[in-house]
Amino acid sequence: MSRPGLKRFSVGEGEAAREIAVLVRPGKAPGLFWLGGFRSDMHGTKAEALDLWAGEEGRAATRFDYSGHGASGGRFEDGTISRWLDETIAVFDEFTREPQVLVGSSMGGWLALLLAKRLGERNDGDRLQGIVLLAPAVDMTKELLWKHLNAVERRKLKKQGFIERRSDYSPEPDIITSALIEDGEKHLFGEQPIETGCPVHVIQGMQDREVPWAHATRLMEHLAFDDAVLTLVRDGDHRLSRPEDIERLIGAVSAMIEG
């Protein structure tokens, strides 16, 4: 079995330059391209399980940390959707050549769809074999963050430029910046149709408190141009990291490869 190798490369210029950590496992195509969630890293349960499976199958796999996350450089507080999307595109272009199955978790689901949009705009859609989305937090800066802030939080955000919110996944609070919210407006899909040019499989837990399952059903209404499937996991939460969830994820990815 091949082993993933750690690569580092710089994205951005001048003061905006940051070092991105990437784990690249060589192997056959189509490869797997992992996009993690907000404040997660490439060593999470799902990412590790998917990479292990890729190794067993002799398949290529790429995963990385956004700036301000995990082993990558930069401050988390400087992060925006534009910044993390630029890093995603840079990693995709630098470390993949053959068609890929994108696997996006939470915020990574939004970034996966934005990556697909960018590839389509530059006529590179044939680089996608398929997309698997886990609790995709599409348009999260507006729909899952801003709309759920109370009046006090909104005033505080505008006054000091950030707020701290309790996290269910870390002893440290989540830092939500006004820059993140404002920048997100540039990337909202809103009511527009979303065309990826490849099959899409959405897996969504119905006990998810971060990304309600109704959010996933609304997303399906906008994937009208693609072969799109939604799997609702009745007892699944936001993590979707139980053994049965991992099995479901790998099954969806395997079907994309065989498809």
Legacy VTK file of the C-alpha trace (Angstrom):
# vtk DataFile Version 3.0
C-alpha trace
ASCII
DATASET POLYDATA
POINTS 259 float
0.000 0.000 0.000
1.315 3.460 -0.912
1.716 6.063 1.836
0.594 9.674 1.664
3.408 12.190 1.506
3.278 15.583 3.220
3.743 18.502 0.843
3.855 22.216 1.599
3.428 25.064 -0.828
2.640 28.742 -0.713
-0.611 30.384 -1.795
-0.994 34.141 -2.173
1.547 36.904 -2.411
3.171 39.376 -0.051
1.437 39.696 3.306
-1.356 37.412 2.045
1.068 34.509 1.427
0.429 31.419 3.577
1.847 27.901 3.617
-0.653 25.132 2.944
-0.074 21.584 4.192
-1.203 18.824 1.819
-1.187 15.042 2.125
-0.896 13.343 -1.259
-1.357 9.605 -1.690
-0.272 8.388 -5.148
-2.467 5.878 -6.910
-4.808 5.176 -9.783
-7.548 7.414 -11.119
-10.098 8.656 -10.481
-8.599 10.111 -7.332
-10.302 11.353 -4.183
-10.134 15.009 -3.179
-11.161 15.761 0.410
-12.511 19.151 1.529
-12.921 19.478 5.292
-15.262 21.589 7.345
-15.045 24.811 9.342
-12.316 24.406 12.012
-11.706 20.761 11.116
-8.463 19.352 9.729
-7.267 16.662 7.361
-6.727 14.169 10.186
-10.399 13.937 11.136
-12.139 10.566 11.382
-13.835 10.712 7.975
-10.767 12.034 6.164
-8.519 9.351 7.679
-11.009 6.568 6.934
-11.423 7.669 3.334
-7.665 7.903 2.838
-7.162 4.434 4.354
-9.746 3.011 1.979
-8.052 4.743 -0.942
-4.768 3.124 0.090
-6.355 -0.318 0.223
-7.788 0.248 -3.253
-4.529 1.631 -4.644
-6.325 4.858 -5.420
-4.951 8.397 -5.373
-6.156 10.674 -2.575
-5.473 14.301 -1.711
-6.394 16.137 1.485
-5.218 19.445 2.914
-5.748 22.004 5.648
-7.117 25.447 4.878
-5.057 28.337 6.208
-5.602 28.780 9.917
-6.499 25.083 10.213
-4.418 22.098 11.293
-0.873 22.046 9.945
-1.264 24.965 7.527
-0.014 28.467 8.202
-1.978 31.670 8.607
-4.427 32.884 11.237
-7.882 31.374 11.446
-9.305 34.863 12.072
-8.100 35.947 8.619
-10.075 33.201 6.932
-12.837 33.939 4.441
-14.649 31.847 1.843
-12.664 33.619 -0.903
-9.376 32.850 0.856
-10.199 29.182 1.469
-11.616 28.773 -2.044
-8.408 30.156 -3.553
-6.458 27.598 -1.523
-8.782 24.800 -2.611
-8.345 25.662 -6.289
-4.575 26.005 -5.876
-4.258 22.576 -4.208
-6.534 20.976 -6.817
-4.490 22.414 -9.681
-1.105 21.669 -8.115
-1.642 18.109 -6.922
-4.289 16.492 -9.147
-4.199 15.663 -12.832
-6.661 12.837 -13.484
-10.436 13.090 -12.823
-11.375 13.397 -9.167
-14.277 12.575 -6.880
-14.731 15.590 -4.614
-15.764 14.726 -1.061
-16.863 17.783 0.901
-17.911 17.844 4.551
-19.974 20.724 5.996
-18.294 23.965 4.826
-16.222 21.744 2.536
-19.462 20.854 0.770
-19.993 24.503 -0.139
-16.378 24.809 -1.270
-16.722 21.632 -3.361
-19.653 23.140 -5.253
-17.798 26.440 -5.672
-14.789 24.514 -7.005
-17.055 22.681 -9.464
-18.506 26.025 -10.569
-15.038 27.487 -11.139
-13.920 24.426 -13.116
-17.016 24.694 -15.291
-16.358 28.374 -15.951
-12.894 27.581 -17.278
-14.051 24.510 -19.242
-12.330 22.040 -16.913
-15.483 20.192 -15.905
-14.094 16.916 -17.251
-11.737 16.853 -14.256
-14.671 15.835 -12.061
-15.860 12.245 -11.816
-18.446 13.016 -9.155
-19.179 14.833 -5.900
-20.130 13.405 -2.505
-21.345 15.931 0.068
-21.719 15.295 3.798
-24.056 17.725 5.590
-23.164 20.408 3.043
-23.197 23.882 4.614
-23.954 25.683 1.357
-24.326 29.467 1.772
-23.482 28.974 5.461
-22.310 32.521 6.140
-25.829 33.800 5.513
-28.160 30.863 6.053
-26.449 29.111 8.979
-24.556 31.934 10.687
-25.896 35.451 10.079
-29.587 34.492 10.113
-29.117 32.728 13.456
-27.387 35.593 15.265
-29.514 37.537 17.713
-29.633 41.346 17.793
-26.959 41.585 20.482
-24.573 39.334 18.541
-25.122 41.280 15.322
-24.374 44.594 17.026
-21.270 43.156 18.663
-20.089 41.704 15.359
-20.452 45.049 13.612
-18.806 46.957 16.460
-15.719 44.836 17.163
-15.464 42.825 13.939
-15.873 39.387 15.514
-17.833 37.368 18.044
-17.104 34.137 19.885
-19.653 31.331 19.941
-19.564 28.116 21.959
-18.480 25.083 19.966
-19.857 21.570 20.419
-16.654 20.147 18.971
-13.883 22.046 20.748
-13.231 23.586 24.175
-12.252 26.729 22.289
-15.064 28.930 20.975
-15.714 29.449 17.275
-14.606 32.884 16.115
-17.003 34.409 13.604
-15.656 37.537 11.906
-17.519 40.248 10.037
-15.051 39.692 7.182
-16.183 36.053 6.900
-19.855 37.041 6.788
-19.369 39.911 4.340
-17.065 37.977 2.016
-19.492 35.072 1.955
-21.995 37.269 0.129
-19.801 37.008 -2.983
-20.240 33.251 -3.136
-23.889 32.648 -2.263
-25.775 30.360 -4.609
-29.066 31.663 -3.235
-31.955 30.651 -5.485
-29.763 30.031 -8.517
-29.608 26.555 -10.051
-26.342 24.750 -9.328
-24.814 22.889 -12.254
-21.790 20.700 -11.500
-21.635 18.673 -14.699
-21.261 15.410 -12.767
-23.261 13.129 -10.419
-23.820 14.385 -6.873
-24.655 12.355 -3.757
-25.672 14.241 -0.604
-25.605 12.435 2.756
-27.388 14.278 5.558
-28.100 13.397 9.193
-31.604 14.206 10.405
-30.339 14.879 13.955
-27.851 17.473 12.701
-28.093 20.669 14.758
-25.482 22.552 12.728
-26.889 21.938 9.250
-30.602 21.071 9.502
-31.741 18.366 7.126
-34.203 20.786 5.523
-31.132 22.697 4.309
-30.107 19.621 2.304
-33.557 19.145 0.797
-33.544 22.766 -0.387
-30.129 22.189 -1.946
-31.532 19.282 -3.934
-34.071 21.609 -5.537
-31.188 23.588 -7.036
-29.258 20.558 -8.372
-31.757 20.235 -11.204
-29.215 19.750 -13.985
-27.276 16.843 -12.488
-27.895 13.260 -11.461
-28.357 14.083 -7.772
-29.221 11.709 -4.917
-30.047 12.574 -1.301
-29.593 10.051 1.512
-31.188 11.059 4.818
-29.761 9.299 7.875
-32.554 9.317 10.442
-30.308 9.012 13.528
-27.264 10.756 12.032
-25.765 13.895 13.566
-23.464 16.509 12.044
-20.298 14.462 12.411
-21.499 11.401 10.468
-18.402 9.638 11.781
-19.823 6.393 13.192
-18.736 3.122 11.566
-22.052 2.852 9.730
-21.677 6.447 8.522
-18.164 5.759 7.242
-19.453 2.663 5.455
-22.184 4.749 3.838
-19.642 7.390 2.769
-17.293 4.862 1.222
-20.208 3.199 -0.535
-21.225 6.506 -2.108
-17.653 7.269 -3.197
-17.199 3.758 -4.599
-20.397 4.114 -6.631
-19.114 7.407 -8.076
-15.888 5.720 -9.151
-17.674 2.790 -10.732
-20.303 5.015 -12.335
LINES 1 260
259 0 1 2 3 4 5 6 7 8 9 10 11 12 13 14 15 16 17 18 19 20 21 22 23 24 25 26 27 28 29 30 31 32 33 34 35 36 37 38 39 40 41 42 43 44 45 46 47 48 49 50 51 52 53 54 55 56 57 58 59 60 61 62 63 64 65 66 67 68 69 70 71 72 73 74 75 76 77 78 79 80 81 82 83 84 85 86 87 88 89 90 91 92 93 94 95 96 97 98 99 100 101 102 103 104 105 106 107 108 109 110 111 112 113 114 115 116 117 118 119 120 121 122 123 124 125 126 127 128 129 130 131 132 133 134 135 136 137 138 139 140 141 142 143 144 145 146 147 148 149 150 151 152 153 154 155 156 157 158 159 160 161 162 163 164 165 166 167 168 169 170 171 172 173 174 175 176 177 178 179 180 181 182 183 184 185 186 187 188 189 190 191 192 193 194 195 196 197 198 199 200 201 202 203 204 205 206 207 208 209 210 211 212 213 214 215 216 217 218 219 220 221 222 223 224 225 226 227 228 229 230 231 232 233 234 235 236 237 238 239 240 241 242 243 244 245 246 247 248 249 250 251 252 253 254 255 256 257 258
